[in-house]
Amino acid sequence: MRSEETDVAGAPTLLPPPPRAQGSYRPAVRHADLVMTAGMTPRVDGRLRHVGRLGAEIDVEEGRAAAAIAAGNALAAAAAAAGSLDELGRVLRMTVYVSAVDGFTEHTRVADGASERLAALVGDRGAAVRSAVGVASLPGGACVEVELTCSLR
């Protein structure tokens, strides 16, 4: 399902199409009653939208918007691996990697953008345990990367 409409942050208002792998891996894998995604960056139509580090080129609000896009991409990958969004039970765990300058401490505020997007897309099924981790860099210079572990219905 694809929507050409976007919210004020520029993120798709509906689930984007499943992302293509950017290398030699699978975007998501289904095993038993779980689906696990690869790390997803804030790509729209295959193009990285937010490049830079939090606390330098990227501010918290832009980081939140980027995390929302990345979470939507991760959920789309999980839904594709499950067969459909309806086949996903709930998001169990989310890890949000934040590329940030030394001394940046707003990781959880950035990760809230991802949590809010999951809630907007799947309601209470999107409420997951979460880690927000600061890193020195991410692939392609992305400012955030999101990975999910989901259950199946």
GROMACS elastic network, one bead per residue, 0.5 to 0.9 nm:
[ bonds ]
;  ai    aj funct       b0    kb
    1    14     6  0.71143   500
    1    15     6  0.60023   500
    1    16     6  0.62300   500
    1    17     6  0.61270   500
    2     5     6  0.88713   500
    2    12     6  0.79817   500
    2    13     6  0.87690   500
    2    14     6  0.63283   500
    2    15     6  0.62275   500
    2    16     6  0.50473   500
    2    17     6  0.59617   500
    3     6     6  0.76055   500
    3    12     6  0.63267   500
    3    13     6  0.65609   500
    3    14     6  0.56105   500
    3    15     6  0.75361   500
    3    16     6  0.71100   500
    4    12     6  0.69696   500
    4    13     6  0.81753   500
    4    14     6  0.86931   500
    5    10     6  0.86236   500
    5    11     6  0.84545   500
    5    12     6  0.61107   500
    5    13     6  0.60861   500
    5    14     6  0.80582   500
    6     9     6  0.74805   500
    6    10     6  0.50879   500
    6    11     6  0.51837   500
    6    13     6  0.52247   500
    6    14     6  0.83707   500
    7    10     6  0.52505   500
    7    11     6  0.55719   500
    7    12     6  0.64919   500
    7    13     6  0.60103   500
    8    11     6  0.74962   500
    9    12     6  0.89044   500
    9    61     6  0.86203   500
    9    62     6  0.76965   500
    9    64     6  0.86451   500
    9    65     6  0.54257   500
    9    66     6  0.83850   500
    9    68     6  0.87815   500
   10    13     6  0.87781   500
   10    65     6  0.74647   500
   10    69     6  0.84886   500
   11    14     6  0.88037   500
   11    44     6  0.82919   500
   11    65     6  0.68747   500
   11    66     6  0.79786   500
   11    68     6  0.68564   500
   11    69     6  0.54799   500
   11    72     6  0.85232   500
   12    15     6  0.69652   500
   12    16     6  0.66414   500
   12    44     6  0.84873   500
   12    69     6  0.73270   500
   12    72     6  0.81148   500
   13    16     6  0.84337   500
   13   117     6  0.89739   500
   13   120     6  0.85572   500
   13   121     6  0.82505   500
   14    72     6  0.83899   500
   14   120     6  0.89260   500
   14   121     6  0.69729   500
   15    18     6  0.85477   500
   15    72     6  0.61260   500
   15    73     6  0.76805   500
   15    75     6  0.76645   500
   15    76     6  0.61616   500
   15   121     6  0.70118   500
   16    19     6  0.81226   500
   16    44     6  0.82403   500
   16    45     6  0.87207   500
   16    69     6  0.89459   500
   16    72     6  0.66740   500
   16    73     6  0.64652   500
   16    75     6  0.87948   500
   16    76     6  0.62316   500
   17    45     6  0.84777   500
   17    73     6  0.76914   500
   17    76     6  0.62627   500
   17    77     6  0.81456   500
   17    80     6  0.87545   500
   18    27     6  0.82965   500
   18    73     6  0.65344   500
   18    74     6  0.80930   500
   18    75     6  0.82955   500
   18    78     6  0.82833   500
   18    79     6  0.79875   500
   18    80     6  0.63866   500
   19    22     6  0.87590   500
   19    27     6  0.69903   500
   19    40     6  0.83442   500
   19    43     6  0.82398   500
   19    44     6  0.88487   500
   19    45     6  0.82509   500
   19    46     6  0.72442   500
   19    73     6  0.62808   500
   19    74     6  0.80774   500
   19    76     6  0.72757   500
   19    77     6  0.62942   500
   20    23     6  0.88624   500
   20    26     6  0.82695   500
   20    27     6  0.67521   500
   20    46     6  0.76168   500
   20    77     6  0.86552   500
   21    24     6  0.71341   500
   21    25     6  0.63282   500
   21    26     6  0.60200   500
   21    27     6  0.55298   500
   21    38     6  0.88191   500
   22    25     6  0.78912   500
   22    27     6  0.87120   500
   22    46     6  0.89716   500
   23    26     6  0.84249   500
   25    28     6  0.86978   500
   25    38     6  0.80836   500
   26    29     6  0.67876   500
   26    37     6  0.80909   500
   26    38     6  0.70548   500
   27    36     6  0.86627   500
   27    37     6  0.57627   500
   27    38     6  0.51795   500
   27    39     6  0.79112   500
   27    40     6  0.80493   500
   27    74     6  0.80395   500
   27    77     6  0.58806   500
   27    78     6  0.80272   500
   27    81     6  0.84848   500
   28    35     6  0.67097   500
   28    36     6  0.55253   500
   28    38     6  0.58316   500
   28    74     6  0.82205   500
   28    77     6  0.56556   500
   28    78     6  0.57718   500
   28    79     6  0.88702   500
   28    80     6  0.79983   500
   28    81     6  0.59616   500
   29    34     6  0.82945   500
   29    35     6  0.55700   500
   29    36     6  0.54805   500
   29    37     6  0.64495   500
   29    38     6  0.84261   500
   29    77     6  0.88487   500
   29    78     6  0.77205   500
   29    81     6  0.61352   500
   29    82     6  0.85466   500
   30    33     6  0.74682   500
   30    34     6  0.58120   500
   30    36     6  0.66170   500
   30    37     6  0.88709   500
   30    78     6  0.81192   500
   30    81     6  0.58287   500
   30    82     6  0.65007   500
   31    34     6  0.53987   500
   31    35     6  0.62599   500
   31    36     6  0.82119   500
   32    35     6  0.82635   500
   32   152     6  0.86547   500
   33   150     6  0.85360   500
   33   151     6  0.57867   500
   33   152     6  0.52308   500
   33   153     6  0.78746   500
   34    82     6  0.86615   500
   34    88     6  0.87914   500
   34   149     6  0.69542   500
   34   150     6  0.56371   500
   34   152     6  0.58608   500
   35    78     6  0.60347   500
   35    79     6  0.85516   500
   35    81     6  0.69648   500
   35    82     6  0.68844   500
   35    88     6  0.82876   500
   35   148     6  0.80454   500
   35   149     6  0.57618   500
   35   150     6  0.50998   500
   35   151     6  0.62516   500
   35   152     6  0.72630   500
   36    77     6  0.89742   500
   36    78     6  0.68216   500
   36    81     6  0.88344   500
   36   147     6  0.76510   500
   36   148     6  0.58173   500
   36   150     6  0.63492   500
   36   151     6  0.88570   500
   37    40     6  0.78746   500
   37    74     6  0.62669   500
   37    75     6  0.82026   500
   37    77     6  0.66580   500
   37    78     6  0.61279   500
   37    81     6  0.89180   500
   37   146     6  0.87250   500
   37   147     6  0.55347   500
   37   148     6  0.53639   500
   37   149     6  0.65096   500
   37   150     6  0.85661   500
   38    74     6  0.75700   500
   38    77     6  0.85316   500
   38   146     6  0.80704   500
   38   147     6  0.57197   500
   38   148     6  0.76713   500
   39    70     6  0.85011   500
   39    74     6  0.73560   500
   39    95     6  0.86392   500
   39    96     6  0.87008   500
   39    97     6  0.87358   500
   39   145     6  0.55597   500
   39   146     6  0.51181   500
   39   148     6  0.79136   500
   40    43     6  0.79857   500
   40    69     6  0.89345   500
   40    70     6  0.53544   500
   40    71     6  0.72348   500
   40    72     6  0.88585   500
   40    73     6  0.62593   500
   40    74     6  0.56263   500
   40    77     6  0.88920   500
   40   144     6  0.83051   500
   40   145     6  0.51545   500
   40   146     6  0.50843   500
   40   147     6  0.61906   500
   41    48     6  0.72453   500
   41    49     6  0.88204   500
   41    50     6  0.87180   500
   41    66     6  0.78633   500
   41    67     6  0.78555   500
   41    69     6  0.76500   500
   41    71     6  0.81998   500
   41    73     6  0.76397   500
   41    74     6  0.84752   500
   41   138     6  0.87812   500
   41   139     6  0.82740   500
   41   142     6  0.63696   500
   41   143     6  0.79697   500
   41   144     6  0.60519   500
   41   146     6  0.65430   500
   42    47     6  0.82265   500
   42    48     6  0.58070   500
   42    49     6  0.58894   500
   42    50     6  0.64260   500
   42    51     6  0.88836   500
   42    65     6  0.86082   500
   42    66     6  0.52367   500
   42    67     6  0.66897   500
   42    68     6  0.77886   500
   42    69     6  0.50030   500
   42    71     6  0.80867   500
   42    72     6  0.87295   500
   42    73     6  0.75533   500
   42   142     6  0.72040   500
   42   143     6  0.81578   500
   42   144     6  0.70847   500
   42   145     6  0.72779   500
   42   146     6  0.87691   500
   43    46     6  0.53878   500
   43    49     6  0.56681   500
   43    50     6  0.80690   500
   43    66     6  0.86001   500
   43    69     6  0.70500   500
   43    70     6  0.69125   500
   43    73     6  0.76536   500
   44    47     6  0.53223   500
   44    48     6  0.65491   500
   44    49     6  0.66317   500
   44    69     6  0.76625   500
   44    73     6  0.85711   500
   45    48     6  0.85155   500
   48    51     6  0.70934   500
   48   140     6  0.78487   500
   48   141     6  0.88316   500
   48   142     6  0.70872   500
   49    66     6  0.75491   500
   49    69     6  0.89923   500
   49   142     6  0.81680   500
   50    58     6  0.79483   500
   50    62     6  0.77735   500
   50    63     6  0.78732   500
   50    65     6  0.88275   500
   50    66     6  0.61656   500
   50   141     6  0.83548   500
   50   142     6  0.60451   500
   50   143     6  0.61949   500
   50   144     6  0.82677   500
   51    57     6  0.79496   500
   51    58     6  0.77340   500
   51   140     6  0.76204   500
   51   141     6  0.52107   500
   51   143     6  0.54461   500
   51   144     6  0.86752   500
   52    56     6  0.72874   500
   52    57     6  0.52858   500
   52    58     6  0.59125   500
   52    99     6  0.75087   500
   52   100     6  0.83128   500
   52   137     6  0.86655   500
   52   141     6  0.57672   500
   52   142     6  0.61317   500
   52   143     6  0.52284   500
   53    56     6  0.55108   500
   53    57     6  0.56792   500
   53    58     6  0.56266   500
   53    59     6  0.84162   500
   53    63     6  0.88305   500
   53    98     6  0.78829   500
   53    99     6  0.50481   500
   53   101     6  0.62902   500
   53   136     6  0.82727   500
   53   137     6  0.76615   500
   53   141     6  0.78960   500
   53   142     6  0.78013   500
   53   143     6  0.53082   500
   53   144     6  0.85573   500
   54    57     6  0.64811   500
   54    59     6  0.57131   500
   54    60     6  0.67657   500
   54    62     6  0.87809   500
   54    63     6  0.68296   500
   54    98     6  0.72874   500
   54    99     6  0.60974   500
   54   101     6  0.63093   500
   54   104     6  0.72797   500
   54   106     6  0.87673   500
   54   107     6  0.88360   500
   54   110     6  0.89750   500
   54   143     6  0.66271   500
   54   144     6  0.88508   500
   55    58     6  0.60863   500
   55    59     6  0.59481   500
   55    60     6  0.77071   500
   55   100     6  0.60932   500
   55   101     6  0.57069   500
   55   102     6  0.85057   500
   55   103     6  0.85330   500
   55   104     6  0.61422   500
   56    59     6  0.72457   500
   56   100     6  0.76184   500
   56   101     6  0.66475   500
   58    61     6  0.82470   500
   58    62     6  0.61531   500
   58    63     6  0.64043   500
   58   100     6  0.87936   500
   58   143     6  0.74986   500
   59    62     6  0.54767   500
   59    63     6  0.61375   500
   59    64     6  0.87401   500
   60    64     6  0.61052   500
   60    65     6  0.86611   500
   60   106     6  0.73600   500
   60   107     6  0.86350   500
   60   109     6  0.71834   500
   60   110     6  0.59687   500
   61    64     6  0.50697   500
   61    65     6  0.63550   500
   61    66     6  0.86605   500
   61   109     6  0.86725   500
   61   110     6  0.74015   500
   61   113     6  0.85861   500
   62    65     6  0.50458   500
   62    66     6  0.61516   500
   62    67     6  0.85774   500
   62   110     6  0.84558   500
   63    67     6  0.60774   500
   63    68     6  0.85741   500
   63    98     6  0.83013   500
   63   109     6  0.87110   500
   63   110     6  0.54408   500
   63   111     6  0.82599   500
   63   113     6  0.77973   500
   63   143     6  0.68429   500
   63   144     6  0.71623   500
   64    67     6  0.50391   500
   64    68     6  0.62127   500
   64    69     6  0.87931   500
   64   109     6  0.71424   500
   64   111     6  0.65289   500
   64   112     6  0.67042   500
   64   114     6  0.69884   500
   64   144     6  0.89986   500
   65    68     6  0.50852   500
   65    69     6  0.64588   500
   65    70     6  0.87699   500
   65   110     6  0.81802   500
   65   113     6  0.60541   500
   65   114     6  0.80527   500
   66    69     6  0.51893   500
   66    70     6  0.62235   500
   66    71     6  0.86107   500
   66   110     6  0.84950   500
   66   113     6  0.76879   500
   66   114     6  0.81941   500
   66   142     6  0.88580   500
   66   143     6  0.74084   500
   66   144     6  0.66660   500
   66   145     6  0.87399   500
   67    70     6  0.50331   500
   67    71     6  0.60258   500
   67    72     6  0.85534   500
   67    96     6  0.76711   500
   67    98     6  0.88008   500
   67   110     6  0.67092   500
   67   111     6  0.62930   500
   67   112     6  0.79664   500
   67   113     6  0.54073   500
   67   115     6  0.85222   500
   67   117     6  0.84214   500
   67   143     6  0.84722   500
   67   144     6  0.60137   500
   67   145     6  0.71529   500
   67   146     6  0.70951   500
   68    71     6  0.51678   500
   68    72     6  0.62553   500
   68    73     6  0.87092   500
   68   111     6  0.82970   500
   68   112     6  0.83340   500
   68   115     6  0.75245   500
   68   116     6  0.72487   500
   68   117     6  0.51921   500
   68   118     6  0.79100   500
   69    72     6  0.51461   500
   69    73     6  0.63082   500
   69    74     6  0.87373   500
   69   113     6  0.86281   500
   69   114     6  0.75145   500
   69   117     6  0.78323   500
   70    73     6  0.50395   500
   70    74     6  0.62100   500
   70    75     6  0.86502   500
   70   114     6  0.72371   500
   70   144     6  0.74495   500
   70   145     6  0.63467   500
   70   146     6  0.57833   500
   70   147     6  0.85284   500
   71    75     6  0.61180   500
   71    76     6  0.84983   500
   71    94     6  0.88113   500
   71    96     6  0.87748   500
   71   113     6  0.84664   500
   71   114     6  0.51798   500
   71   115     6  0.77670   500
   71   117     6  0.67247   500
   71   118     6  0.67403   500
   71   145     6  0.82975   500
   71   146     6  0.58279   500
   71   147     6  0.75603   500
   71   148     6  0.81704   500
   72    75     6  0.51049   500
   72    76     6  0.60880   500
   72    77     6  0.86276   500
   72   114     6  0.78748   500
   72   117     6  0.67528   500
   72   118     6  0.70007   500
   72   121     6  0.79599   500
   73    76     6  0.50331   500
   73    77     6  0.62329   500
   73    78     6  0.86460   500
   73   146     6  0.86166   500
   74    77     6  0.51065   500
   74    78     6  0.62033   500
   74    79     6  0.86069   500
   74   146     6  0.67534   500
   74   147     6  0.62402   500
   74   148     6  0.65071   500
   75    79     6  0.60325   500
   75    80     6  0.85336   500
   75    85     6  0.81996   500
   75    91     6  0.86751   500
   75   118     6  0.77185   500
   75   121     6  0.87693   500
   75   147     6  0.88699   500
   75   148     6  0.74574   500
   75   150     6  0.88812   500
   76    79     6  0.50718   500
   76    80     6  0.61524   500
   76    81     6  0.86651   500
   76    84     6  0.88328   500
   76    85     6  0.77451   500
   77    80     6  0.51572   500
   77    81     6  0.62978   500
   77    82     6  0.86472   500
   78    81     6  0.51701   500
   78    82     6  0.61362   500
   78    83     6  0.86132   500
   78    84     6  0.84431   500
   78    85     6  0.79025   500
   78    88     6  0.77560   500
   78   148     6  0.78261   500
   78   149     6  0.82528   500
   78   150     6  0.73499   500
   79    83     6  0.60293   500
   79    86     6  0.78217   500
   79    87     6  0.72741   500
   79    88     6  0.64988   500
   80    83     6  0.51598   500
   80    84     6  0.57369   500
   80    85     6  0.74831   500
   81    84     6  0.76521   500
   82    85     6  0.72805   500
   82    86     6  0.85906   500
   82    87     6  0.58540   500
   82    88     6  0.63429   500
   82   152     6  0.71611   500
   83    86     6  0.82202   500
   83    87     6  0.64273   500
   83    88     6  0.84925   500
   84    87     6  0.53367   500
   84    88     6  0.71789   500
   85    88     6  0.55211   500
   85    89     6  0.87068   500
   85   122     6  0.85736   500
   86    89     6  0.76240   500
   86   153     6  0.80393   500
   87   151     6  0.89164   500
   87   152     6  0.58608   500
   87   153     6  0.55414   500
   88    91     6  0.79728   500
   88   125     6  0.86411   500
   88   150     6  0.68062   500
   88   151     6  0.60372   500
   88   153     6  0.56277   500
   89    92     6  0.89948   500
   89   125     6  0.68145   500
   89   150     6  0.69224   500
   90   122     6  0.82968   500
   90   124     6  0.79693   500
   90   126     6  0.60032   500
   90   127     6  0.77816   500
   90   128     6  0.79592   500
   90   149     6  0.87884   500
   90   150     6  0.55676   500
   90   151     6  0.54629   500
   90   152     6  0.71507   500
   90   153     6  0.80593   500
   91    94     6  0.74388   500
   91   118     6  0.84576   500
   91   125     6  0.59845   500
   91   126     6  0.51331   500
   91   127     6  0.65840   500
   91   128     6  0.55061   500
   91   129     6  0.84591   500
   91   148     6  0.68724   500
   91   149     6  0.60886   500
   91   151     6  0.64807   500
   92   125     6  0.85454   500
   92   126     6  0.79979   500
   92   127     6  0.76728   500
   92   129     6  0.63665   500
   92   130     6  0.86816   500
   92   148     6  0.75387   500
   92   149     6  0.56012   500
   92   150     6  0.51649   500
   92   151     6  0.66891   500
   93   127     6  0.86704   500
   93   128     6  0.51251   500
   93   130     6  0.57217   500
   93   131     6  0.82202   500
   93   147     6  0.82956   500
   93   148     6  0.57339   500
   93   149     6  0.51464   500
   93   150     6  0.69994   500
   94   114     6  0.88272   500
   94   115     6  0.84840   500
   94   128     6  0.64071   500
   94   129     6  0.63344   500
   94   131     6  0.65167   500
   94   132     6  0.85779   500
   94   146     6  0.69765   500
   94   147     6  0.57393   500
   94   149     6  0.65631   500
   94   150     6  0.89044   500
   95   111     6  0.85664   500
   95   129     6  0.86028   500
   95   130     6  0.56259   500
   95   132     6  0.59970   500
   95   133     6  0.74761   500
   95   145     6  0.81769   500
   95   146     6  0.57229   500
   95   147     6  0.53854   500
   95   148     6  0.66498   500
   95   149     6  0.89857   500
   96   107     6  0.84784   500
   96   108     6  0.88111   500
   96   110     6  0.85534   500
   96   111     6  0.59786   500
   96   114     6  0.78846   500
   96   130     6  0.75754   500
   96   131     6  0.61801   500
   96   133     6  0.61984   500
   96   134     6  0.85682   500
   96   144     6  0.68441   500
   96   145     6  0.57999   500
   96   147     6  0.67415   500
   97   107     6  0.84059   500
   97   111     6  0.83544   500
   97   131     6  0.82799   500
   97   132     6  0.59430   500
   97   134     6  0.58788   500
   97   135     6  0.65216   500
   97   138     6  0.81766   500
   97   143     6  0.82815   500
   97   144     6  0.54381   500
   97   145     6  0.50699   500
   97   146     6  0.63268   500
   97   147     6  0.86087   500
   98   107     6  0.64760   500
   98   110     6  0.76996   500
   98   111     6  0.81249   500
   98   132     6  0.70866   500
   98   133     6  0.59620   500
   98   135     6  0.58665   500
   98   136     6  0.83321   500
   98   137     6  0.82563   500
   98   138     6  0.81945   500
   98   142     6  0.88121   500
   98   143     6  0.60270   500
   98   145     6  0.68157   500
   98   146     6  0.89438   500
   99   133     6  0.85627   500
   99   134     6  0.58852   500
   99   136     6  0.54931   500
   99   137     6  0.51635   500
   99   138     6  0.63175   500
   99   141     6  0.83227   500
   99   142     6  0.73729   500
   99   144     6  0.59833   500
   99   145     6  0.84956   500
  100   103     6  0.81882   500
  100   104     6  0.61192   500
  100   105     6  0.87776   500
  100   107     6  0.85240   500
  100   134     6  0.61565   500
  100   135     6  0.62860   500
  100   136     6  0.61771   500
  100   137     6  0.75734   500
  100   143     6  0.75086   500
  101   104     6  0.57254   500
  101   134     6  0.86964   500
  101   135     6  0.85075   500
  101   136     6  0.71039   500
  102   105     6  0.88320   500
  102   136     6  0.81576   500
  104   107     6  0.75601   500
  104   134     6  0.82348   500
  105   108     6  0.81362   500
  105   134     6  0.85366   500
  106   109     6  0.53794   500
  106   110     6  0.65506   500
  106   111     6  0.88502   500
  107   110     6  0.52077   500
  107   111     6  0.62037   500
  107   112     6  0.86947   500
  107   132     6  0.57664   500
  107   133     6  0.68796   500
  107   134     6  0.67475   500
  108   112     6  0.61040   500
  108   131     6  0.82742   500
  108   132     6  0.58413   500
  108   133     6  0.86429   500
  109   112     6  0.51177   500
  109   113     6  0.72642   500
  110   113     6  0.57521   500
  110   114     6  0.76599   500
  110   132     6  0.83440   500
  110   144     6  0.86481   500
  111   114     6  0.52975   500
  111   115     6  0.65125   500
  111   116     6  0.87374   500
  111   130     6  0.84969   500
  111   131     6  0.83545   500
  111   132     6  0.62069   500
  111   144     6  0.88202   500
  111   146     6  0.88553   500
  112   116     6  0.59507   500
  112   117     6  0.84772   500
  113   116     6  0.52231   500
  113   117     6  0.62589   500
  113   118     6  0.88158   500
  114   117     6  0.51615   500
  114   118     6  0.63545   500
  114   119     6  0.87241   500
  114   146     6  0.78730   500
  115   118     6  0.52535   500
  115   119     6  0.63086   500
  115   120     6  0.86977   500
  115   126     6  0.72720   500
  115   127     6  0.70532   500
  115   128     6  0.79369   500
  115   130     6  0.85996   500
  116   119     6  0.50767   500
  116   120     6  0.61658   500
  116   121     6  0.86879   500
  116   126     6  0.85454   500
  116   127     6  0.88513   500
  117   121     6  0.61798   500
  117   122     6  0.86330   500
  117   126     6  0.84313   500
  118   121     6  0.51157   500
  118   122     6  0.59550   500
  118   123     6  0.70094   500
  118   124     6  0.86363   500
  118   125     6  0.80997   500
  118   127     6  0.73259   500
  119   122     6  0.54348   500
  119   124     6  0.61918   500
  119   125     6  0.73378   500
  119   126     6  0.50047   500
  119   127     6  0.65456   500
  120   123     6  0.57884   500
  120   126     6  0.82277   500
  121   126     6  0.76352   500
  122   125     6  0.55744   500
  122   126     6  0.55547   500
  122   127     6  0.88824   500
  123   126     6  0.57009   500
  123   127     6  0.75304   500
  124   127     6  0.53690   500
  124   128     6  0.88185   500
  125   128     6  0.78562   500
  134   137     6  0.89641   500
  135   138     6  0.74424   500
  137   140     6  0.87368   500
  137   141     6  0.64880   500
  137   142     6  0.76597   500
  137   143     6  0.77614   500
  138   141     6  0.54106   500
  138   142     6  0.54734   500
  138   143     6  0.68512   500
  138   144     6  0.72163   500
  138   145     6  0.73676   500
  139   142     6  0.59991   500
  139   143     6  0.89866   500
  139   145     6  0.86703   500
  141   144     6  0.88951   500
  142   145     6  0.72097   500
